[in-house]
Amino acid sequence: MIDQAWIIEIFSHLENGNPQVFFEHVSDDVVWEVTGTHPLAGRLYIKTRLHYWNHLKIK
């Protein structure tokens, strides 16, 4: 069942440095939009690119 607790659990893997578990729940045909005017802004259509971007440390 998808509820707030489930969503928090899934995203906690990103927070805790375990993106592999998070991306197991991301559809292969995901379209992800990163807003803003920074170099990472734009639309991503490939799950593997999202996984790569997640490893970047933005401070």
N, C-alpha and C positions, 0 to 999 in steps of 0.2 A: 504494500500500500504506500502510495506517495503522500507524504504529509510533511509538515515543517521539520519534524525531528529527522526524517530520512534525508531531506535536502541538506540540513546542517551536517549530518554525518558524512554525506558524500563530499561536500565542500571542505570538510575538516581535513581531508587527506591532502588537499592543496596546501592548506595552512601548515600542516605538519611535515611537509617535505616528502610526501608519498604520492606524487601525481599519477603513478601507474594505476592505482586503485580508482582514482577519480575518472581517468580516461576509459576505464572498463565500462563505465556507465554512459559514455558519450557515444552517440550514434555515429556510424562511419560516414554518413552524408550530412553531417552537421554544417551549418552556416553560422559562423561566429562573427559578430561585429564589435570591434574595439573602437570606442568613440574617442574623440580628442584630436589634437593637431600634432601629436608626437609621432616619431618614426614608426611606432607599432600600430598606429591607427589604421583602420580599414577593415575590409571583409576577408575572412579566411574561409575557404571552402574545403580544406583538407584536414582531417583529424590529426595527421602526423605533424602538420605545421603548427597546430595548436599545442601539441605536446612539446615541440621544440621551443615555442615562445614561452611556455610555462617555466622552462629552465632558466630563462633570462632573469636576472635580478635587477629590478628597476627601483632606484632609490630616489 
